[in-house]
Amino acid sequence: MADDWTARINTGVPNPARIYDYLLGGKDNFPADRDVADQVLDIAPVARDVVEDNRAFLRRVVDHLTREAGVRQFIDLGSGLPTQGNVHEIAQAIAPEARVVYVDNDAMVVTHSRALLAGDNTVAIEADLRKPDSVVGHPEVRELIDFEQPIALLLMAILHFIPDQENPLGIVARFRDCLPAGSYLAMSHGTRDIPARPDMSPEAMTEMGARVEKLYQLTTATLTTRSRAQVERFFDGFELLEPGVVEIQRWRPDDRHPRLPGGFFGGVGRKP
Amino acid sequence: MTEFDWGGPTVRRMLVGAQLRRLRTELGLTRADAAEAIRASEWKIHRLENGQVGFKRRDLVDLLRLYEVTDPDEVEELLAMAAEANSPGWWQRYGDLLPSWFRAYVDLEAAAALIRTYEGQLIPGLLQTDDYMRALVHGAHLDDSGEEVGRRVRLRMARQMLLTREQPPRLWAVVDEAALRRPVGGREVMRGQLERLVEATKLPNVTLQILPFDAGAHPALGSSFSILRFPDQELPDVVYLEHLTNAVYLDKRLEVERYLEVMELLCDESDPPARTEEFINKVLSEL
């Protein structure tokens, strides 16, 4: 019996969703997660800023897609533990009829999402984004999402957990082929590449990235940082919105919390 | 500070205390330094920072001076909060009727943003009907007069108003199938209670999951517990365990996390919230 009760949620093994929760100041994490997160912070004190910047990027992207692009359907892949400013809260504040699917393969994330996020126009499903057809064909997705109308596919801080041998380009391409014209792809992705900044040399950032990648080998997922060119390739078949793939801090900043760029690349593309 | 309007004195003190601790440690001062400034013991500072004792205005003024808080607005705000922290909560009217541990709990609960609870035997207090509650209170206090039972029930009902107030907390409850099947107060009372549960699941801030019998043995078998999380990140999660004659509060992170872990396992093993209504309707039809 004991095995059954620990198989799906193991608090003894560091878990990227809970590490991220800790970096954001959340409390749904355990000593093993904090141990890795604290080591990440030792190596890269900016990590805390970067995850906050990523939340801010998500907010600006969803705001833009809902308000300017008129998108009313969102699929958030690798949605993570619920926090402040979840996709449906941002979208439905602008368009109450907006529909959102949260997808994750982590049992604890799905449990929390179902309990805290699900509502009339929002569902949370347990599925693996590495199997696009299991997401797109999921009965709850089919019930909520109209595949004849534009859909925004969100891949926020998640593809860097898919190593090259699992064919992340092929995964994104398969999702793209399932989307109707006028749909959008939005993503952010961890990187070692940064522009020159006063507090850190590019060499130091590369070194830092390598050490953080190594730390994540202790967790349930491996981390693969990618260059701008590599991130741009995920947008094959999409027309990139201005300003293209850039450091997330530079993507249509609202200057609410101006911060030095780095850590993640991000962009939004439209399927013609 | 409006989000704390409903907070009771216990957690308001927790909040003021946590701010004092932060101000002190930011300056690298020890408890002994602070104690000297207000002519008190280190233990007193420890208790103040934990929100375990009330605040004297003079002590606060001296501490804030020591902590280099000089902005008059900031000083006034902290003093006002501390004064509020000392004021009694609504439950004191009922003080003679309640064991003190329940008072403290009601206070904390009112300040929580998220209440997670597991109940193995009973319907969670926040979701009980008047009649169900009455049957429970009767069962526990056979000698009480009808009037006293009525007051106890009114107190517990007043506690429930937090679920429908402005900016209510979220209740995320896991209830064992056993609690649905045990006909507290008889069949009719139980029918009303189960119908109430179905109603409650329609509140946007209530999530109810049922842990079915076929889950078998589980890590919380035999114990019920609640975990409170507060809007202010500086306040620790608090675990509340209610026993027959007393209650236990845990707020040490490692202890709390043992319960958090068990709660995660229970939530994962329980049926998802979307199936709760169907489950209760089935129990109703078999009642």
Interface residues (C-beta under 8 A of the other chain):
Chain A: M1 W5 T6 R8 I9 T11 G25 K27 D28 F30 P31 A107 M108 T111 H112 R114 A115 L116 A118 G119
Chain B: R170 W172 P204 T207 Q209 G216 A217 H218 P219 R229 Q233 D237 L254 E257 L260 E261 E264 L265 C267 D268 E269 P272 P273 A274
